[in-house]
Amino acid sequence: MSTDLIAIFDESIGLEPQAQKPSSNAIVQYDDGSAYMQRKKGKKKPLPPSQQAVVEYYAGDKSPNKIIQTFLARSVLIGTALAVFGDNKDQKSLVQNALVASASIEAFLLYWYKIKNK
């Protein structure tokens, strides 16, 4: 945001420039776009559980237990949302759709991390 517009506005209503007249409600420039880049280094957000499971799987823990747990938890979450907000006519298709949606997300994560860690 440019301060040129603020200066023009201040001049048009007869206010003195900010440098000559300090006030307690001075405008502070803040660039929201760079807020993400200004995070403290060393403090990362934790990965979501499904990503943690895939990263651990490729890091050496070849047990698929965590991947299966996150797959089932996601299936329940998706199935619940489909039951509440979707068409409840056929329970079999509801379960099938939840499992397929969860499996496609899990397959993408496995593929993405395999390609990323080549």
N, C-alpha and C positions, 0 to 999 in steps of 0.2 A: 504494500500500500504506500502510495507516495504522499509526502507531506505537502506537496505543492497545492493540492486541492484544499487542504486544511488552511494553508496560508491565504489562499484566495478567499475562502469563506470568512476567515477572521477579518481580512481587510474590508470585505463587502459589508460586514455588520459593524465595523468600526472598532474592532479589538486590536490591541497592540500585539506585535509579534511575541511569541513565547519567550524569546531570549531576554526581552526587556521587561516582561511582566510574568514572573514565576507564579504559578498557582498550584494548589494541591490536587487539582483534577487534570493535570497535564496528560496528554495522550501518549501512551507508551506503544511503540511499534512492536508487534509480535508477528513473526512469520510462522504460521501453523504448519506450513509445508516442511519446514526443516526441523520440527519438533521430534520427528521420528529419528532423524539423523543425530540429534543431540543426546540420545540416550547414553547413560553411563556405560562405558565399556566394561566388560567382565560380568555384567548382569544380564543374562539372557533369559527370555521367557522360556518356561519349560515347554517341551513339545507335548502335543496332545497324546493321549495314551496309545492310540493306534500307530502313530509315528514313532513313539518310543519303542513299541514292540518290534516294529520293522527294523529300526536302527540297531536294536540289541540283537535281532536275528542275524543281520548281516555283519555285526561286529564279532560274532563268534558263538553266541548262544543259539545253537541250531534247533532248540526245542520250540515247536510251534505253539506251545500252550498259551503264551501271552497274545499271540496273533489270533488264536481261536477265541480267547476271552473277549478281545476287543471287537472281533467280528460279531459274536453273539450279542454283546452289549449294544453295538450299533444297530443290529437287526431289531432288537427290542425297541430301541428308540425310534427307528424309522417306522416299524410296525405300529407303534402307539400313535405316532403322528398320522399315519394313514388311516387308522381306525377312528381317530377323533375328527380329522378334517377331510377324510376321503370318502369313497363309496364303500359302505359296509355290507354290500349284498352278498359277497362271496368271501368267506373266511379263508378258504384255501388259497385263493389268489392274493389275499392280503399278506399271508405268511410268505408265499412264494415271491411276491414283489419286494417285501422287506429283505428277504435273504439275497435276492438278486442284486438289489441296490447296495446292500452292505458288501457283497462279494465283489462288485465292480469297483467300489472304493478301495477295498483291501488289495485287489489285483493291481490297481493303478499305483498305490503306495509301494507295493513290492517291486513293480516295474520301475518306477521313478527312482527309488533308492538304489536299485541294482545298476541302472544306467549312470546315476550320479556318482556312484562309488567305483566305477571301473578304473 
